[in-house]
Amino acid sequence: MKIAILSCNQFSVAGGAERLIFDMSRALRADVIAPSFGDEVIKNYQGNDSAGLVSLDKKLPNEPLRQISGMRLFSKIDLDYDFFICTDDMSLRYLRHAVPHFYYVLTPRRAMYDMYYPFLEESGALKRLGYFGALNAFKFFDRRFVRNHVQNIACISHTVRTRICKIYGRNAAVIYPPVHVEQYANRPSEGFWLSVGRVDKWKRIPLQVEAFRKMPDKKLFIAGHIYPRLREVANNAPSNVVFLGTCDETRLLDLYSRCEGFITTAIDEDFGITPVEAMASGKPVVATKEGGYLETVVDGFTGILTSPTIDAICTAVKKVSEDPSIYTRACLERSQCFDFQLFRRTLKEYLLSCAQE
């Protein structure tokens, strides 16, 4: 069976979504079809056992025109495959063709749905008026398209499944993203805490910085691409908080293995692969008590789930730091629930069930 994974991802910044799409390619021997691919992302994530990467050789404009262009691109192309997996609301427009498929939802577009009001609030008055009309129009057409053209829906977490139920009135199968647990190692702690992910507005990085400002005896390394709006936060961070910028896979594996603990604070995270990676290294996690973290971190056993406040995070970090080793065994066992081999098997079974309908 020839399988195509359709994505409008820019593949310009290394992150969890990019890795998940490549892991799907590995699991199914499927081609990934996208407007374009960045060389660094491919170098970072593409394994020798991946299937092909098919570039449409299109450079999409920035938002808001990017979404319109992406939808138009995928609605017009013609592809010769037996089965299609769409991973976003732009590539989804390929399903105007009546083809065997499922929609693997990373999350419904958050600016249109659960983060609609925060998104409008941070926009200027003129932009807010424009976005108000545009987003509501997109919501109407998005829901209508899913209702008329999408037969099968899967998603990355129960958090996203709940959003799908509220937005589309549809059920969805949950297939958790994977980690390659055999790649991770547990080494003695070198006394630093680690945070990994894109440094953007949704990750609450300033919250982490301010928490560690109150704990000058503890060090925090933050690894990930720094978005321009957060550059000032990095420039004004205390000396015990170090921004490492983008790190390749080899360096991340090393950082995970040597850290004392891991911290993550994203707003209602869709799933959050980084705490699972930390647990695969036997390292405890301090995470905010919301979103996908509720599905991965076992409070009191593989780390601590806490409120998104400076004092609560300080308390949790200090508690874990008393003896991080007591969490190691539970972390390693928990990470096995998200191993790539389990993901491969679950994904194949779901695809075959859709193909037989």
Sequence and secondary structure as in RCSB ss.txt:
>XXXX:A:sequence
MKIAILSCNQFSVAGGAERLIFDMSRALRADVIAPSFGDEVIKNYQGNDSAGLVSLDKKLPNEPLRQISGMRLFS
KIDLDYDFFICTDDMSLRYLRHAVPHFYYVLTPRRAMYDMYYPFLEESGALKRLGYFGALNAFKFFDRRFVRNHV
QNIACISHTVRTRICKIYGRNAAVIYPPVHVEQYANRPSEGFWLSVGRVDKWKRIPLQVEAFRKMPDKKLFIAGH
IYPRLREVANNAPSNVVFLGTCDETRLLDLYSRCEGFITTAIDEDFGITPVEAMASGKPVVATKEGGYLETVVDG
FTGILTSPTIDAICTAVKKVSEDPSIYTRACLERSQCFDFQLFRRTLKEYLLSCAQE
>XXXX:A:secstr
  EEEE      S  HHHHHHHHHHHHHT EEEES   HHHHHHH  TT   EEE      STTHHHHHHHHHHH
H     SEEEE STTGGGGGGS  SEEEEES S TTTTTTHHHHHHTS HHHHHHHHHHHHHHHHHHHHHHHHH 
  EEES HHHHHHHHHHH    EE    B GGG       SEEEEES BSGGGTHHHHHHHHHT TTSEEEEES 
B GGGHHHHHT  TTEEEEES  HHHHHHHHHH SEEEE  TT S  SHHHHHHHTT  EEEESSTTHHHH  BT
TTEEEE SSHHHHHHHHHHHHT GGGGHHHHHHHHGGGBHHHHHHHHHHHHHHHHT 
